[in-house]
Amino acid sequence: MKNILILLLIIPFTVMSQQLTTQNILYDGNNREYIIYVPQSYSPSISTPILFALHGGSGYANDFMNYEADFRSISDTAGFVLVYPQALEDPNDGNSTNWLHKEPTDHKDIFFIETLIDTISSEYNIDLSRIYACGYSLGGMFSYELACQLNHKITAISSVAGAAFFGAFSNCNISHPTAVLSINGTADNIHPYNDQNGWYFSVAAIDSFWSYTNNTDVIPIVTQLPDLNTADGSTVERYTWQNGDGCVSVEELKIINGGHDWPSPLSSWGNQDINTNVEIWSFLSKFNMDGLIGCNSTNLIDFNILNSKNLIRVVDLLGRESKDLKAQPMFYIYDDGTVEKKIIIE
């Protein structure tokens, strides 16, 4: 017994805590900033997914992280690296912080994101087959640009309250099945669901583009989601185009009477029937560069067993651990970073 105690005392005991840091990088003559969050579960020996979260126009990365797209609790349970880049001020738009600068500036942040991918993957063990991006408003528009013009690096994207200018998809260079999740409100007065001014594609046209690009089923599966908060004045319909290349899917969460919002039960102004953070990670995490993870398996459960996927934690909609697993949506977090949504009814 004495020997065992002595051995324990001489073995160093190290606990790695979560790391939230603001980093700077010189890119294209500008000092660029980004916030990076590394979960406690990160290990240099494990290839880890990464999620880029892009703030809206005139926004700031820190505010976006704290008040809208706070993925940190999900990062802790699912084990992915989280990055909030900061857009550069646009001199042709009152120095507002924009991903897509107005003419005559030809500045494009697509290659800034590419540089961040290369830089961060040189510092951390990043799974290059699982690089995801999501964004709000102008950040959502920029997510479409990344999916098109940085497709060789970006695995899948989600756009929230984001539009797409006419011509936005003319420079697409799709090299792999690319899953896309859009979340839009039908009463959005900033990026109209069906634009009548001739500036933007309708949301239906955006869905059709990605559905056609991925060779999915033409007719979507439509599901009415529970109206969990009847006081928010809105409801949610899920449209899913399945069976694309690599078993990829295209999905839309249509917020009926929803505005220009980031839906969340923590929000007092937008739709509260869904948690956008949970929906985004639950969708994106299912895919790698080949499409749906486990696509070639005839039985996804067997695929998970064969790959020794282990359950780490079970959490509720707000990312809290719970022992009450019945009759409510629960998220099963696995050690490979994937998430499964289940409801157990007895």
C-alpha positions as CSV (number, residue, x, y, z in Angstrom):
1,M,0.0,0.0,0.0
2,K,2.9,2.3,0.8
3,N,4.4,1.8,-2.6
4,I,1.2,2.6,-4.3
5,L,0.9,5.9,-2.4
6,I,4.4,6.9,-3.3
7,L,3.8,6.2,-7.0
8,L,0.7,8.4,-6.9
9,L,2.6,11.3,-5.3
10,I,5.3,11.4,-7.9
11,I,3.0,11.3,-10.9
12,P,2.2,14.8,-12.1
13,F,-1.5,15.6,-12.1
14,T,-2.6,18.1,-14.7
15,V,-6.1,19.4,-15.4
16,M,-6.7,21.4,-18.6
17,S,-9.4,24.0,-18.2
18,Q,-11.4,25.7,-20.9
19,Q,-9.4,28.3,-22.8
20,L,-11.1,31.5,-24.1
21,T,-8.5,33.8,-25.7
22,T,-8.5,36.7,-28.1
23,Q,-5.9,36.3,-30.8
24,N,-4.5,38.6,-33.4
25,I,-3.1,37.8,-36.8
26,L,-1.6,40.1,-39.5
27,Y,-3.5,39.4,-42.7
28,D,-3.4,41.5,-45.9
29,G,-1.8,44.4,-44.1
30,N,-4.4,44.5,-41.4
31,N,-4.2,43.4,-37.8
32,R,-7.1,40.9,-37.6
33,E,-8.7,39.6,-34.4
34,Y,-10.6,36.5,-33.5
35,I,-11.8,34.8,-30.3
36,I,-11.0,31.1,-29.9
37,Y,-12.6,28.8,-27.3
38,V,-10.9,25.4,-26.6
39,P,-13.0,23.0,-24.4
40,Q,-11.5,21.2,-21.5
41,S,-11.9,17.9,-23.3
42,Y,-9.5,18.9,-26.1
43,S,-6.6,16.6,-26.5
44,P,-3.7,17.1,-29.0
45,S,-4.0,13.3,-29.7
46,I,-7.6,13.5,-30.9
47,S,-8.6,15.1,-34.2
48,T,-11.1,17.7,-33.3
49,P,-13.9,19.5,-35.3
50,I,-14.0,23.3,-35.5
51,L,-17.0,25.7,-35.8
52,F,-16.6,29.3,-37.1
53,A,-19.4,31.6,-35.8
54,L,-19.8,34.8,-37.8
55,H,-21.4,37.9,-36.4
56,G,-23.9,40.1,-38.3
57,G,-23.2,43.4,-40.1
58,S,-21.9,46.2,-37.9
59,G,-21.4,43.5,-35.2
60,Y,-18.6,42.4,-32.9
61,A,-17.4,38.9,-32.2
62,N,-17.5,39.3,-28.4
63,D,-21.1,40.5,-28.4
64,F,-22.2,37.8,-30.8
65,M,-20.6,35.1,-28.5
66,N,-22.2,36.5,-25.3
67,Y,-25.6,37.5,-26.4
68,E,-26.6,35.3,-29.3
69,A,-24.4,32.5,-30.5
70,D,-23.0,31.2,-27.3
71,F,-21.9,27.7,-28.3
72,R,-19.5,27.3,-25.4
73,S,-21.6,24.9,-23.3
74,I,-22.2,22.7,-26.4
75,S,-18.5,22.9,-27.2
76,D,-17.8,21.6,-23.7
77,T,-20.0,18.6,-24.1
78,A,-19.4,17.8,-27.8
79,G,-15.7,18.6,-27.8
80,F,-15.2,21.0,-30.7
81,V,-13.0,24.1,-31.1
82,L,-15.0,27.3,-31.4
83,V,-13.9,30.4,-33.3
84,Y,-15.5,33.9,-33.5
85,P,-13.7,35.9,-36.1
86,Q,-14.0,39.7,-36.2
87,A,-15.0,41.4,-39.4
88,L,-13.0,44.4,-40.7
89,E,-14.3,48.0,-40.8
90,D,-15.7,49.0,-44.2
91,P,-14.6,52.5,-45.1
92,N,-17.4,52.7,-47.7
93,D,-20.1,51.9,-45.2
94,G,-19.3,54.3,-42.3
95,N,-16.6,52.0,-41.0
96,S,-19.2,49.4,-40.0
97,T,-17.8,45.9,-39.4
98,N,-18.7,43.9,-42.5
99,W,-17.7,40.6,-44.1
100,L,-18.7,41.8,-47.5
101,H,-17.4,45.3,-48.2
102,K,-19.3,47.7,-50.5
103,E,-17.9,48.9,-53.8
104,P,-15.4,50.1,-54.8
105,T,-13.5,48.1,-52.2
106,D,-12.6,44.7,-53.4
107,H,-11.8,43.4,-49.9
108,K,-13.0,39.8,-49.4
109,D,-12.8,37.9,-46.1
110,I,-13.1,34.5,-47.6
111,F,-9.3,34.2,-47.7
112,F,-9.0,35.6,-44.2
113,I,-11.1,32.6,-43.0
114,E,-8.9,30.3,-45.0
115,T,-5.9,31.8,-43.3
116,L,-7.5,31.2,-39.9
117,I,-8.2,27.6,-40.8
118,D,-4.6,27.0,-41.8
119,T,-3.2,28.9,-38.7
120,I,-5.4,27.3,-36.1
121,S,-4.9,23.8,-37.6
122,S,-1.2,24.3,-37.3
123,E,-1.6,25.0,-33.6
124,Y,-4.3,22.4,-32.7
125,N,-5.2,19.0,-34.0
126,I,-8.1,20.0,-36.1
127,D,-10.2,17.4,-38.1
128,L,-9.9,19.0,-41.6
129,S,-12.8,16.9,-42.8
130,R,-15.1,18.6,-40.2
131,I,-14.8,22.3,-40.5
132,Y,-18.1,24.1,-40.1
133,A,-19.3,27.6,-40.4
134,C,-22.5,29.4,-39.3
135,G,-23.5,33.1,-39.2
136,Y,-26.2,35.6,-38.5
137,S,-27.6,38.1,-40.9
138,L,-24.6,39.3,-43.0
139,G,-22.6,36.5,-41.3
140,G,-25.3,34.1,-42.7
141,M,-24.8,35.6,-46.2
142,F,-21.1,35.2,-45.8
143,S,-21.6,31.6,-44.8
144,Y,-23.1,30.9,-48.2
145,E,-20.0,32.6,-49.8
146,L,-17.7,30.3,-47.8
147,A,-19.7,27.2,-48.8
148,C,-19.3,28.3,-52.4
149,Q,-15.9,29.8,-52.7
150,L,-14.1,27.9,-49.9
151,N,-15.8,24.6,-50.5
152,H,-12.5,22.7,-50.5
153,K,-12.1,23.7,-46.8
154,I,-15.7,24.1,-45.5
155,T,-17.6,21.0,-44.7
156,A,-21.1,22.3,-44.0
157,I,-22.8,25.6,-43.1
158,S,-25.8,27.2,-41.5
159,S,-27.2,30.6,-42.3
160,V,-29.5,32.3,-39.8
161,A,-31.6,35.3,-41.0
162,G,-29.2,35.4,-43.9
163,A,-30.0,36.3,-47.5
164,A,-28.2,35.7,-50.8
165,F,-27.7,38.5,-53.4
166,F,-28.6,37.7,-57.0
167,G,-25.4,36.3,-58.4
168,A,-24.1,35.0,-55.1
169,F,-24.0,31.4,-56.3
170,S,-22.5,32.1,-59.7
171,N,-18.9,31.5,-58.4
172,C,-19.7,28.3,-56.6
173,N,-17.0,25.6,-56.9
174,I,-18.6,22.6,-55.2
175,S,-16.1,19.8,-54.7
176,H,-18.0,17.6,-52.1
177,P,-21.5,17.0,-50.7
178,T,-22.3,20.2,-48.8
179,A,-25.0,20.1,-46.1
180,V,-26.8,23.4,-45.6
181,L,-29.2,24.5,-42.8
182,S,-31.1,27.8,-43.2
183,I,-33.1,29.4,-40.5
184,N,-35.3,32.3,-41.7
185,G,-38.3,34.2,-40.5
186,T,-41.2,34.9,-42.9
187,A,-41.7,38.4,-41.4
188,D,-38.0,39.4,-41.6
189,N,-37.9,43.0,-42.8
190,I,-34.1,43.1,-43.2
191,H,-33.6,40.1,-45.4
192,P,-37.1,39.4,-46.7
193,Y,-38.2,35.8,-47.0
194,N,-39.5,36.6,-50.5
195,D,-37.8,39.7,-51.6
196,Q,-39.9,42.0,-53.8
197,N,-37.1,44.5,-54.6
198,G,-35.0,42.3,-56.8
199,W,-31.9,42.3,-54.5
200,Y,-32.0,38.8,-53.0
201,F,-33.0,35.3,-53.9
202,S,-36.1,34.0,-52.1
203,V,-35.4,31.5,-49.4
204,A,-37.2,28.9,-51.5
205,A,-34.7,29.6,-54.4
206,I,-31.7,29.2,-52.0
207,D,-33.1,25.9,-50.8
208,S,-33.6,24.8,-54.4
209,F,-30.0,25.7,-55.3
210,W,-28.5,23.7,-52.5
211,S,-30.9,20.8,-53.0
212,Y,-30.1,20.7,-56.7
213,T,-26.4,21.0,-56.1
214,N,-26.4,18.1,-53.7
215,N,-28.8,15.9,-55.8
216,T,-31.3,15.5,-53.0
217,D,-34.9,14.5,-53.2
218,V,-37.0,17.2,-55.0
219,I,-39.8,17.1,-52.5
220,P,-38.9,17.9,-48.9
221,I,-40.2,16.2,-45.8
222,V,-42.2,18.8,-43.8
223,T,-42.5,18.6,-40.0
224,Q,-44.4,21.0,-37.8
225,L,-42.4,21.5,-34.6
226,P,-44.1,21.9,-31.2
227,D,-45.2,25.4,-30.4
228,L,-43.4,25.5,-27.0
229,N,-44.0,29.1,-26.4
230,T,-47.3,30.4,-27.7
231,A,-46.6,33.9,-26.5
232,D,-43.8,34.5,-29.0
233,G,-46.2,34.9,-31.9
234,S,-44.4,32.5,-34.1
235,T,-44.2,28.8,-35.0
236,V,-41.6,26.6,-36.7
237,E,-41.8,24.2,-39.7
238,R,-38.9,22.0,-40.6
239,Y,-38.2,21.3,-44.3
240,T,-35.8,18.5,-45.1
241,W,-34.5,17.5,-48.5
242,Q,-32.9,14.1,-48.0
243,N,-30.9,11.5,-50.0
244,G,-28.3,13.7,-51.5
245,D,-24.8,12.8,-52.6
246,G,-23.1,11.1,-49.7
247,C,-26.5,10.9,-47.9
248,V,-26.2,14.6,-47.4
249,S,-29.3,16.7,-46.7
250,V,-30.5,20.3,-47.0
251,E,-32.7,21.7,-44.3
252,E,-34.7,24.8,-43.6
253,L,-36.2,25.9,-40.3
254,K,-39.0,28.2,-41.4
255,I,-40.0,30.6,-38.6
256,I,-43.7,31.5,-39.4
257,N,-44.1,35.2,-38.4
258,G,-40.5,35.2,-37.3
259,G,-38.4,38.4,-37.7
260,H,-34.7,39.1,-38.2
261,D,-33.7,37.1,-35.1
262,W,-31.5,34.3,-33.7
263,P,-34.3,32.1,-32.3
264,S,-33.7,30.9,-28.7
265,P,-35.6,30.1,-25.6
266,L,-33.2,32.5,-23.9
267,S,-34.4,35.3,-26.2
268,S,-37.3,37.6,-25.1
269,W,-37.9,39.0,-28.6
270,G,-37.6,36.3,-31.2
271,N,-38.9,32.8,-31.7
272,Q,-38.5,30.7,-28.5
273,D,-39.6,27.3,-29.9
274,I,-36.1,26.3,-31.0
275,N,-32.6,26.8,-29.7
276,T,-30.6,27.9,-32.7
277,N,-27.3,26.9,-31.2
278,V,-28.5,23.4,-30.5
279,E,-30.1,23.1,-34.0
280,I,-27.0,24.2,-35.7
281,W,-24.6,21.9,-34.0
282,S,-27.0,18.9,-34.1
283,F,-27.3,19.4,-37.9
284,L,-23.7,20.3,-38.9
285,S,-22.0,17.7,-36.6
286,K,-23.6,14.8,-38.6
287,F,-21.4,15.5,-41.7
288,N,-17.9,15.3,-42.9
289,M,-16.4,16.0,-46.3
290,D,-17.8,12.8,-47.7
291,G,-21.4,13.6,-46.6
292,L,-23.3,12.0,-43.7
293,I,-21.0,10.3,-41.3
294,G,-21.7,6.6,-41.7
295,C,-23.4,7.0,-45.1
296,N,-22.0,3.8,-46.6
297,S,-23.2,1.7,-43.6
298,T,-26.5,-0.1,-44.0
299,N,-27.0,0.3,-40.3
300,L,-25.8,3.5,-38.6
301,I,-26.0,2.0,-35.2
302,D,-23.6,-0.8,-36.3
303,F,-21.4,1.9,-37.8
304,N,-21.1,3.6,-34.5
305,I,-20.3,0.4,-32.7
306,L,-17.6,-0.5,-35.2
307,N,-16.0,2.8,-34.7
308,S,-16.2,2.6,-30.9
309,K,-18.2,5.7,-30.6
310,N,-18.8,6.2,-26.8
311,L,-21.5,8.2,-25.1
312,I,-20.0,11.1,-23.1
313,R,-23.0,12.9,-21.8
314,V,-26.7,13.4,-22.1
315,V,-28.0,17.0,-22.0
316,D,-31.3,18.9,-22.4
317,L,-32.1,21.8,-24.8
318,L,-30.0,24.2,-22.7
319,G,-27.0,22.0,-22.5
320,R,-27.7,20.9,-18.9
321,E,-27.1,17.3,-17.8
322,S,-30.4,15.6,-16.9
323,K,-31.4,12.3,-15.4
324,D,-35.0,12.6,-16.6
325,L,-34.8,11.2,-20.1
326,K,-38.4,10.6,-20.8
327,A,-40.9,12.5,-23.0
328,Q,-38.5,15.4,-23.8
329,P,-35.8,16.1,-26.4
330,M,-32.4,15.1,-25.1
331,F,-29.0,15.3,-26.9
332,Y,-26.6,12.4,-26.7
333,I,-23.1,13.6,-27.0
334,Y,-20.4,11.2,-28.2
335,D,-16.6,11.2,-28.0
336,D,-16.2,11.7,-31.8
337,G,-18.1,15.1,-31.6
338,T,-21.4,13.8,-33.0
339,V,-24.7,14.6,-31.4
340,E,-27.9,12.6,-31.6
341,K,-31.3,14.0,-30.7
342,K,-33.7,11.5,-29.1
343,I,-37.0,11.5,-27.3
344,I,-37.8,8.4,-25.2
345,I,-41.5,7.7,-24.7
346,E,-42.8,4.8,-22.6
